[in-house]
Amino acid sequence: MPINLFANWLFLQPDLGPILLVMNDVISTYDRADTTLEKLVGMLCEEPGESMPPGSSQSDLADTFRALCNLRPPNVPSPTFSALQDAYLKELSAKRGIVRVDDLIFRDEICLWQGDITRLDADAIVNAGNAQLLGCFQPLHSCIDNLIHTLAGVQLRLACEEQMK
């Protein structure tokens, strides 16, 4: 499948580029996180089967958001949630810093990246994921599957499920 079709299939917006992010430290520094994070956590808590109450501090909200994303099954998010999440994650990515693939050194069209894979501005990343390709469902587990699936947005898990069908 050509990468541009795959990007559309993953619900990525052309103006957003790849959504590759890191969570914990960055969330607590997000300027508008108070209201945005509260809204996102509130919307996730309203989904069937979820009842985790949002925390009172910024770090509690960040952990609650991450835990709810970790637990969320591959379902289509509402357009409101998607827009809010995408804006939030885009700003988090900018604050964390994006590593441009074009700035890396390649030899024979291959580049070995030793760093945070979630910061790469790439069309796709490869991870030795689990057999279901759905990432980790253990809340707040610090594995790379969990980080990639949480920080790419809830649409990634849905896209991976569709790919596995």
N, C-alpha and C positions, 0 to 999 in steps of 0.2 A: 504494500500500500504506500503510495507517495506520501511524504511527510506532511505536505499541505493538507491532504485529505485526512490524515491521521489527526492533525491539529484541530481541524473542524470537527472531527468525530469526537474528540476529547472536550468539546465545548470551549476551546480557548478562543478568546477574542483577538483579532489581529492587532489591535492597539495595545493589548496587554502583554503580548509576547508570552514566552513560557513563564509559568508561575512556579518558581522554584525558591523555596524559603526556609528559614530556620526560625524557631519559635521562642523558647523561654526568655532569653535575655532581651530580645528585641521587643516582645510584646509589652513588657513593663515600661518601655520608653516611648511607645506610640502616643503621639500627642492627643488624638481624639479617642483614645482607647476606652475612656470611661463610658461614654454613651454607645459607641460602636460595639465594643465587646459585650456590654450588658445586653444590647439588642440581639447580637448573635447567640449568646448563651441562652437568652430567653426563648428565642425561636427554636433552638435545639432542644430545650427542655419541654417544649410544647409537643414534640413529636411523640408518637405512640411508644410506650415502653420506657420513656426517659423521665426521670424525676429528680435529677441532681440539682439541688438549689444552688444558684450562683453565690459566690463568696462575696465578702464585703470589700476586701482589698483588691488592688489591681493584680497582684500575683495570684490570689485565689481565683479571680475571674479568668486569668490566663490559663491556669491549671484546669479549671472547669471546662473552658472552651476546648482545650486540647483533649481532655478525657472524653468529652462528648463526641468529638470528631473521631477519636480512636474507636469508640463503641458503635458509631453510626453505621448501619448496614448500607449497602449500595442502593440508595433510593434517589429519585430525582428531587433536587431541592427546589423550593419555590423561587420564582424569578426575583422576589424581594430579597430572599436570603442570599441568592447567588450574587446579586449586584453588591450588596453590603459586604459579603465575604470577599469578593474579588477586589473591591476598593481597599479594604482592610489589608488583605494579603499583599497587594501591590505596594502599598506604602511600607509595610514591614520589610518587604524585599529591598526596596530602595534604601531604607535605613540600615539594613544589614550590609548592603553592598553587593553589587552584582559583578561577577567575574565574566568578562566578555571572552567567549571562545576564540574570537578573532585575534585577541591579544596573547594567546598562548602559543608556545613553540611546538610546532609539529615536525615530525620526521617521517617521510613516506606516508603522509596523510594520517598519522597516528600520533596521539598526544596522551601521555600518562599524566593524569590529574591526581595529585595528592593533596587533598583539602576537602572542604565541605561541599559535597556534591549538590546540595540544595541551593548553592549560590551561583551555579553555572547558568549563564544565559545560553542555553542549548535547546535545539528543537526536541531532543529526546535524551534521556539518560538510561543507562542500563544498570540494573541492580539484581543481584541473585535473590530474587523474591521467593515467597513460598509457592507451593504447587497451585494454590487457588488464585494467585496473583492479586489477592485482595488486601495485602498488607497485614499488619498486626492489629488485633482487636483488644489487646491488653492495655487498659487505660494508663497513661503516663509512662509507658515502657519506653526506654530511651534507645530502641533499636532503629536502624536506618529505615526499615520498612515503615515503621510508625511515623517517623518524621516526614518521609517523602509523601505518604498518603495524607497525613494531616495537613501539611503545609502547602501541598499543591491544591488543596481545596477538596471538598467532598465529592466533586464531580469525577475525580480520578478513580476512585473505587468503583463507581458506576461504570465508567468506561472500561476498566479492567474486567469487570464482570461480563460486560457485553462481548469483549474480545474472547473470553474463555468459552462462550456459548457455541 
